[in-house]
Amino acid sequence: MPDARSAPLAGRSLRSRSSVTRLLLLLAGALAVHLRKGDGPQKYAPALVCGLLVAVYLALHLGSAR
């Protein structure tokens, strides 16, 4: 049975994953809009790079939660 000190950490982890997932969806939307407008790589590169970094963070975070 988990002790009382570890219970709040479980909630933080869930909120963190939820926040990171929302950020990833926001960046995917930004990338989609840039591509739909026909912007060049200079315009959509920041959204792409940040999205990849957030995806890697989320994958590592999910992997360490198990």
Contacts in CASP RR format, 6 or more apart in sequence:
PFRMAT RR
TARGET T0000
AUTHOR 0000-0000-0000
METHOD contacts of the structure
MODEL  1
MPDARSAPLAGRSLRSRSSVTRLLLLLAGALAVHLRKGDGPQKYAPALVC
GLLVAVYLALHLGSAR
2 10 0 8 1.000
13 61 0 8 1.000
13 65 0 8 1.000
16 61 0 8 1.000
17 58 0 8 1.000
17 61 0 8 1.000
17 62 0 8 1.000
17 65 0 8 1.000
20 54 0 8 1.000
20 57 0 8 1.000
20 58 0 8 1.000
20 61 0 8 1.000
21 58 0 8 1.000
23 54 0 8 1.000
24 51 0 8 1.000
24 54 0 8 1.000
24 55 0 8 1.000
24 58 0 8 1.000
27 47 0 8 1.000
27 50 0 8 1.000
27 51 0 8 1.000
27 54 0 8 1.000
28 51 0 8 1.000
29 47 0 8 1.000
30 44 0 8 1.000
30 47 0 8 1.000
31 44 0 8 1.000
31 47 0 8 1.000
31 48 0 8 1.000
31 51 0 8 1.000
34 40 0 8 1.000
34 43 0 8 1.000
34 44 0 8 1.000
34 47 0 8 1.000
35 44 0 8 1.000
END
